[in-house]
Amino acid sequence: MIETTSMSCRTVLLQNDLTAVVTGTPSANLLALLDGAATPESRSGAWTWRFSPASIRGALDAGSSPADLLAAITEVAEGGAVPQTLTYLINDVARRYGRVQVRAAGCCLCSDDETLLTELLNTRSLQALHLVRLAPTVLASAKPQAETLAALRAAGHAPAGLRLDGKPAIEIPRRRRAEPSPTGPGSAGMSPGPRLVDSADVARTLLGDR
């Protein structure tokens, strides 16, 4: 009895309509590449994917460079043929990718005193804030506003908090309530308070002295 084993496909047919077709079962590497750069459309019979601006952007978000992505696709393309439409799509997304960069930040520190901001950047006790200079008069802190204010105050500064609209953020200090003093008879360690005098008794006393 002769056993036959099915070979996984290592190449993909790329078409002008930005679809990719694999006739058979794709290899693990080919599957990972296509799933990472295109959107699966069918996995019954022939496996198909479609490239789009969103799928190419997703590949770049995952760490691929445009050149490496195009090289990897060319390597698995049947006959090394990559349609011009796909090449144009990759280059167009790459041209626009990263023109706007979004950096995580907890809050901003603003001051007209650039020297002071430079001092904060170089203060060792404030390193946990991961301060970054965004502009001569603006620093970004990785920590939320409350933590940043607390750290600055602990370092000896007197920062003022602002709301999103730029108005002062009013901080209401928490006051600890005093424990009520025991007043009942028999309260341990407490001397009895003065006896309250009835006003009627005082009046009768005064009239009786006349």
C-alpha positions as CSV (number, residue, x, y, z in Angstrom):
1,M,0.0,0.0,0.0
2,I,1.4,3.4,-1.1
3,E,0.7,6.3,1.3
4,T,0.3,9.7,-0.3
5,T,0.7,12.9,1.7
6,S,-0.8,16.2,0.6
7,M,1.8,19.0,0.2
8,S,0.9,22.4,1.6
9,C,1.0,25.3,-0.9
10,R,3.8,27.8,-0.6
11,T,2.8,30.2,-3.4
12,V,-0.2,32.4,-4.0
13,L,-1.9,33.8,-7.1
14,L,-2.2,37.5,-6.9
15,Q,-4.8,39.2,-9.1
16,N,-5.4,42.7,-10.3
17,D,-8.5,43.1,-8.2
18,L,-6.3,42.8,-5.1
19,T,-7.4,39.3,-4.3
20,A,-5.1,36.5,-3.4
21,V,-5.9,32.9,-4.2
22,V,-4.3,29.7,-2.9
23,T,-5.5,26.4,-4.5
24,G,-5.1,23.9,-1.7
25,T,-3.9,24.3,1.9
26,P,-1.4,27.1,2.4
27,S,1.7,26.5,4.4
28,A,2.0,27.9,7.9
29,N,4.3,30.7,6.7
30,L,2.1,31.6,3.8
31,L,-1.0,31.6,5.9
32,A,0.6,33.9,8.5
33,L,1.7,36.3,5.8
34,L,-1.7,36.5,4.1
35,D,-3.7,36.7,7.3
36,G,-1.4,39.5,8.5
37,A,-1.6,41.6,5.3
38,A,-5.0,40.8,3.8
39,T,-8.6,40.0,4.9
40,P,-9.7,36.3,4.5
41,E,-12.8,36.0,2.3
42,S,-13.2,32.2,1.7
43,R,-11.6,29.1,3.0
44,S,-13.8,26.5,1.3
45,G,-12.2,25.0,-1.8
46,A,-9.7,27.7,-2.9
47,W,-8.5,29.9,-0.1
48,T,-9.0,33.6,-0.9
49,W,-7.9,36.9,0.7
50,R,-8.4,40.6,-0.3
51,F,-5.8,43.3,0.2
52,S,-7.1,46.7,1.3
53,P,-5.8,50.0,2.8
54,A,-6.9,48.8,6.2
55,S,-5.2,45.4,5.9
56,I,-2.0,46.9,4.7
57,R,-2.1,49.4,7.5
58,G,-2.6,46.5,10.0
59,A,0.5,44.8,8.7
60,L,2.5,48.1,9.2
61,D,1.0,48.4,12.7
62,A,2.2,44.9,13.5
63,G,5.8,46.0,12.7
64,S,6.3,45.3,9.0
65,S,8.1,47.9,6.9
66,P,6.6,48.6,3.5
67,A,9.8,47.3,1.8
68,D,9.9,44.1,3.8
69,L,6.2,43.5,3.2
70,L,6.5,43.9,-0.5
71,A,9.5,41.6,-0.6
72,A,7.7,38.9,1.4
73,I,4.7,39.1,-0.9
74,T,6.9,38.9,-4.0
75,E,8.7,35.9,-2.6
76,V,5.5,33.8,-2.4
77,A,3.8,35.2,-5.5
78,E,3.4,32.7,-8.3
79,G,6.2,33.5,-10.7
80,G,7.2,36.4,-8.5
81,A,4.4,38.4,-10.2
82,V,2.9,41.2,-8.1
83,P,0.2,43.2,-9.8
84,Q,0.8,46.9,-10.1
85,T,-2.4,47.6,-8.2
86,L,-1.0,45.8,-5.1
87,T,2.3,47.5,-5.4
88,Y,0.6,50.9,-5.7
89,L,-1.6,50.1,-2.7
90,I,1.3,49.2,-0.5
91,N,3.3,52.3,-1.5
92,D,0.3,54.6,-1.1
93,V,-0.5,53.4,2.4
94,A,3.2,53.6,3.3
95,R,3.3,57.2,2.1
96,R,0.5,58.2,4.5
97,Y,1.4,55.9,7.3
98,G,2.8,57.7,10.4
99,R,2.3,61.2,9.2
100,V,0.3,61.7,12.4
101,Q,1.9,60.1,15.4
102,V,0.0,59.3,18.6
103,R,1.9,59.1,21.8
104,A,0.4,58.0,25.2
105,A,0.4,60.7,27.9
106,G,-1.2,61.0,31.2
107,C,-1.3,64.9,31.4
108,C,0.7,67.9,30.3
109,L,2.8,70.4,32.3
110,C,2.7,74.0,31.0
111,S,4.9,76.9,32.1
112,D,6.3,80.1,30.6
113,D,9.5,79.3,32.7
114,E,11.5,77.1,30.3
115,T,14.3,76.9,32.8
116,L,12.0,75.4,35.4
117,L,10.7,72.8,32.9
118,T,14.3,71.9,32.1
119,E,14.9,71.5,35.9
120,L,11.9,69.2,36.2
121,L,13.2,67.1,33.2
122,N,16.5,66.6,35.1
123,T,15.0,66.0,38.6
124,R,15.9,62.4,39.6
125,S,12.9,62.1,42.0
126,L,10.5,62.8,39.0
127,Q,11.9,60.1,36.7
128,A,8.9,58.0,37.4
129,L,6.7,60.5,35.6
130,H,8.7,59.8,32.3
131,L,8.6,63.5,31.4
132,V,9.0,64.4,27.7
133,R,9.4,67.8,26.2
134,L,6.7,68.5,23.6
135,A,7.5,72.2,23.2
136,P,9.7,74.8,25.0
137,T,6.9,75.5,27.4
138,V,5.2,72.1,27.5
139,L,6.1,68.8,29.1
140,A,4.2,65.5,28.9
141,S,3.9,63.2,31.8
142,A,3.1,59.5,31.5
143,K,1.2,59.6,34.8
144,P,-2.4,60.9,35.4
145,Q,-2.9,64.5,36.6
146,A,-3.4,63.6,40.3
147,E,-0.2,61.5,40.5
148,T,1.8,64.1,38.6
149,L,0.7,66.9,41.0
150,A,1.5,64.7,44.0
151,A,5.0,63.9,42.7
152,L,5.7,67.6,41.9
153,R,4.6,68.7,45.4
154,A,6.7,65.9,47.0
155,A,9.7,67.3,45.1
156,G,9.1,70.8,46.6
157,H,7.2,72.5,43.8
158,A,3.8,74.2,44.0
159,P,2.0,73.2,40.8
160,A,-1.6,74.3,40.1
161,G,-4.0,71.8,38.5
162,L,-6.2,72.8,35.5
163,R,-9.4,71.4,34.0
164,L,-9.7,70.4,30.4
165,D,-11.1,73.8,29.6
166,G,-8.0,75.5,31.1
167,K,-9.8,76.8,34.2
168,P,-8.3,76.1,37.6
169,A,-9.2,72.8,39.1
170,I,-10.6,73.4,42.6
171,E,-9.2,70.8,45.0
172,I,-11.3,70.3,48.2
173,P,-9.1,68.9,50.9
174,R,-10.4,66.0,52.9
175,R,-10.8,66.7,56.6
176,R,-10.8,63.9,59.1
177,R,-13.8,64.1,61.4
178,A,-13.0,64.2,65.1
179,E,-14.1,61.3,67.1
180,P,-17.2,62.2,69.3
181,S,-16.3,62.5,73.0
182,P,-18.1,60.2,75.3
183,T,-20.4,62.2,77.6
184,G,-22.3,59.6,79.5
185,P,-21.9,58.8,83.2
186,G,-19.2,56.3,83.8
187,S,-17.1,57.3,80.8
188,A,-13.6,56.1,81.6
189,G,-11.0,58.7,82.2
190,M,-13.4,61.6,81.7
191,S,-14.2,64.1,84.5
192,P,-17.9,65.1,84.8
193,G,-18.9,68.2,83.0
194,P,-20.4,71.3,84.7
195,R,-24.0,71.1,85.8
196,L,-26.4,73.0,83.6
197,V,-28.4,75.6,85.6
198,D,-32.1,76.0,85.0
199,S,-33.0,79.7,84.2
200,A,-36.2,79.3,86.2
201,D,-34.2,78.4,89.3
202,V,-32.0,81.5,88.8
203,A,-35.1,83.7,88.6
204,R,-36.7,82.3,91.8
205,T,-33.4,82.8,93.6
206,L,-33.1,86.4,92.6
207,L,-36.8,87.2,93.6
208,G,-36.4,85.5,96.9
209,D,-33.5,87.7,97.8
210,R,-35.6,90.9,97.6
